[in-house]
Amino acid sequence: MVEPNLLHAPILEWYEDNARDLPWRAPDATPWGVLVSEIMLQQTPVVRVLPVWLHWMERWPEPASLAAEPPGEAVRHWGRLGYPRRALRLHACAKAITDEHGGEVPSDHATLLSLPGIGEYTAAAVASFAYGGRHAVLDTNVRRVFARAVRAEEYPPTATSAAERRLAESLLPELGAPRWGVAVMELGALVCTARSPRCADCPISGACAWRLAGKPPHAGPARKGQTYEGTDRQCRGRLLAVLRAAHGAVPKEALDVVWDDAAQRERALDGLVADGLAEVLDDGTYRLPHA
């Protein structure tokens, strides 16, 4: 086990000099702004999230303003971030915060977990980054840094394990846990990356168990990049783009022209309806969800 002090000071000092200037990290960032950023950043890079986050915070600066609009507006303004069900989860979350918590994002970890669509990671991130709570925040980047630096493993397990949580909790400093969490996250995003880690630029390369072990390759199955071209995901995205661009119901013919494979198109359209991302009206037209 690497001595925590060998990690804390170098990573925190590196973060001080290299942290990106992101609005959800600013001193005046609201808990709602932090929550929105955490949902948007799931499986999506910062460069794509930033303009959408800024637009959302201008349009919906607090949960009540989003809750007052139909869920379809959340889907419309989600743009091309991908995984648009996250927009529906944010809308449901905004309604719960408005109806059950007086419009204020809860600070308690357990209460955050009770909100729609909020899992362990997001609850810990909001409780820590928005309210200064002492929680282990384990996103993909943090898990990768700990896997390499402490466990001498190139990649963490596919799903977060109890052992990883215990390790992360054991590495939490007594003071400044939120800054520690975001510093490790930033190190994983910028230096200890998945495919091309820049070990020469890493502040803890001298203590990294994986580097000292000769960088043994991942022992599990080869990690494959996700394909997109020709997938149901791409088809759904094109159909949803038509619905987002329209401010009313769309005839079926306008959707049919965006994808040649009729069977795949119908499957994708049925999936959008089943997921609550689209509604089919009695006259056979489609629109974004209104209720």
N, C-alpha and C positions, 0 to 999 in steps of 0.2 A: 504494500500500500504506500503510495506516494504521500509524503508529509504535506498536509494541507498548506502549511506556510510556504512551501516551495512553489505553490501554484497561486496563492492569493495575491501577493505583492506584485509579481511580474505581470499577471494578467490585468490587474487593476491599473497598473502604471501604463501598460500598453493601451488599454481602453481610453485612458485620459488623453493620450496623444492621437488616437486613431478612430475614435467613435464618430460615426456618421451623424450629421445634424438632421435629425428627423423630428417632425413636429409632435408626434405622440410621445417623444421623450422630453419635450420641453418642460420647464418648471410649471408653466401655466396650462399644461395639458390636463383635460378633465378626465375623470374616471370613464365617462362615456366614450371619449375619444380614444382612450387606451383600449377599451373593450372592442370598439369598432375596428381598430387597427389589428388587434389579435385575431379576430375572425377573418379579416381580409388577408392577413399574411399567411394563413394556413395554405401550404402548397403553392404559394404565389410569391414571386420575388418583389422586393421593395420597389424597384423601378416601375413596376406595373401598378402597385398599390397606391403609391404616393398621390398621383393626380386624382384618382377616384376617391381616396380618403379625404382630400381637401375639398372636393365637390360635396361629398356627403356631409362633412362637418359644417359647410356653409349652408346647405339646405336643411339639415336636421341637426342642429347643435346640441340638442338634448333628446333623451328617449321619447318624451311626449310628442315632439314634433314629427318623429317617424311613426309613432303609434297612431297618430291622427290620420294618416294616409292609408290607402289600400295597400295590401302586400305587393300588388303588381308594380307599384311605383318603386319599391325597393329593388325588385327584379329589373325594372327598366334602367335604373341608375347604377346598377351593378356593372353595367357595361360589359367589357370583355375580360373580366377577371377570371372567369371560369368557375366551375362548381357552383352554379347559381343558387342551389338550395341553401347556401350560406346566407344569401340575402333574405330568404324566408325565415331562417333561424334568427337573424338579427331583428327582423320585424316582430316576430313572436316574442323575442327577448325584450324588445322595447315596450311592447304592450304589457308584459308581466311586470316590468320595472315600474311602468306608469300606474298600473292598476293595483299592484300589491305592495309597492315600496315607495309610494309618494313621488315617483319620478326620479329617485336617486339610486344610482348603481350601488348595490350592497357592498360593504367592505368585508363582510365575513365570508370565509372560504366556503363553509358548508351552505350558506344561503346562496352564494353565487352558483354552486353546483346544482341547486334546485331550479335554476332558471332554464327555460327551454333552450336546447342546443348547446349548453355550456358543459364541457367535460373537465376532467381533472387538470389538464394543461392550462386551459383558458382561465379557469377559476384561480389557479395558483398565480398565473401571470397578472391578472387584474388585481388580486389581493396584494401582490408584491409590488408591482410597478406603479399602480395607482394609489395604493394606501400604505406602502412601506412595510407590509407584513413579511414575516420571516418564513418563506416557503421555497421549496425546491421547484424550480421552473424547468421542466424537461421537454424542450422541443427537439427537433431532429439535430440541430446544430450542437446543442449542449450535450446530447447523448453521444454524438460522435466524438467530441472533444474528450469526454470522460472515458469513453471506450478506449481511445488511443492513449491518452496520457496516463491512465491508471491501470487499465486492464490489458494493455498491450494487444488490443484487437482493432483491426482496421475499421470495422463497422459495428454498431450496436445491433442487438437482436431486432427482428422485424417489429415486434410489439414490445412496448415498455414493460420491463420485468420488475418484480419486487426488489430484486438485488440492485437494479439500477436506482430505484428510489432510495433505498437505504444508503447507497454510495453517495448520491447527490445530497442527501440530508446530512451525511457525515462531513461533507465538504463545505457546508454552509458556514460562513463566518458568524461570529456572535453579533457583530455590528456590521451594518451595510450589506445585508443579504440581497436587497433589490439591485444594488449596483453590481454586485458580484454576478447575479443571475444574468443581467443584460450584457455584462462584459464577456462572460463565457459564450453567450449566444453570438455576440459580435465576432469573437475570435473564430468560431466555427463558420460563420457566414463569409468572412473575408480572408482567413488564412488557412484554417484547418478544414478545407473544403472536401467534399466527397470524392471528387475525381482527381483533382490536382493540388493536393495540400502543399503549401509553401513553407516547408519546414525551416528553411533558412531565415524566414522572417518571423518565426514563432517565438514568443517571449519565454516559452517553457520547453523549448526543444531539448535543453540539457537535462530535463527531468522527465521527459516523455517516455513512458515505458515501451510504447510501440516503436519509436525511433531507436531506442537503445537496444531493442530486441532484433533490430535489422529490418523493421517494417514487414513482418510476416503478412502474406496476403490473406484475405478473408477466407475463412475455412468453410463457409456455407456455400449455397448455390450462387452462381454468378448473378450479379445485379444487372437487370436489363432496364434500359431506358424505355419510358412509356411512348408508344406510338400514338399518333393522333389522326393522320391522314386516312380518310376512308372509314373511320370508326363511327359507332353510334354517337359518341361524344361530339364529333365534328358535325354530324347531321343535326343533332339536337341544338348545337350552337347556332347553326344557320337558320333553323326554324325559329328559335327564340329571338334571333336578331330581327326577323321580320315582325314579330309581335312587339318587340321593344320599340321599333321605329314607328309603329302605328299608334295613334291615340284613339283607338276604338277597335271594334271587332274586325277581324280579317277573314275574307272568304277563303275557303279551302284551296281554291285554285292558286291563290297567291303563295301558299305554302308548298304546293305540289311542284312549282317550278324551281325550287332551290335545291332539289336533290333528285337525281335520276332514278335511283333504285327505289321503286315504289314500296316493296316489302320493308326495306330498312327504314324508309321515311315514315311509314305508318307505325312501325314499331317505336321509332323515336318519338313521334307525336303522341302516341298512347302513353309513353313513358313520361313525357312532360305533363300530361294531364294527371296521371297517377301520382306524380311527385308534387302536385299542387302548383306547378310553375305556369300552367295554362288552364284555361277553362273552355269547354265547348258549349256553345249556346244552342237553344232549341232549333234555330234556323241553320245549324251546321257550321256557323262561323266560330272563330277562335279569338281569344283575347287573353291578356295577362290577368291573373287572379284579382278579383275585387273584394273578396270577403275572407 
